Amino acid sequence: GIIIFFMVVLIGIGTLSLKNINGKLDQIININNTKILLAQNIQNTIAAIDKSALIVALVNDPGVAKSEQETMEAQRAIYKSSIEKFEKIENTKKGKELITDIKDNFDITQTTINSIVQEITAGNTQKARDMLTGSLEISKRLGEACTNLVKYQEEQTTAAGRSARRTYLTAFFALAGCGIVVLGIALVL
């Protein structure tokens, strides 16, 4: 009777531990890695928009300006899609705060970039360059916010991996301990 009891305990510990490990691995693969990818997309689109804005401000060619404006619009669409997807799956307070910070700075930066493009289109190149100089500080903060988001998501993934590893070790030692007890009882009987 005691051996059967310990066998049931072994099966229960094994099953619950495997379920917990599977949940952590699913979190890492399906959620955390997706968040990292989206955070990197956000970061890359912002860098591409900034690059296009610099090109528009520095090159005095309407064809290049038009092409870069199209690039900015395409990158803004990717940014918007990535932000929306990220917001749907982010459930931590810190992650939400980081996204809010990015969105706030992005809106300010994009308003400034739009004004710069309008000034260049109107032929006010010097005014546009002066505005660009002022917008670089906001762009810097935006870049830092993106870096913080990527770093935070990487930390979350690492923490989930460590948790899965702890669950594995706990289950391993619990199963080994129960197995030794069952073996000891079987040898005594």
Protein Blocks (a to p, Z undefined) as FASTA:
>chain_A
ZZmmmmmmmmmmmmmmmmmmmmmmmmmmmmmmmmmmmmmmmmmmmmmmmmmmmmmmmpcc
fklmmmmmmmmmmmmmmmmmmmmmmmmmpcbfklmmmmmmmmmmmmmmmmmmmmmmmmmm
nopamlmmmmmmmmmmmmmmmmmmmmmmmmmmmmmmmmmmmmmmmmmmmmmmmmmmmmmm
mmmmmmmZZ
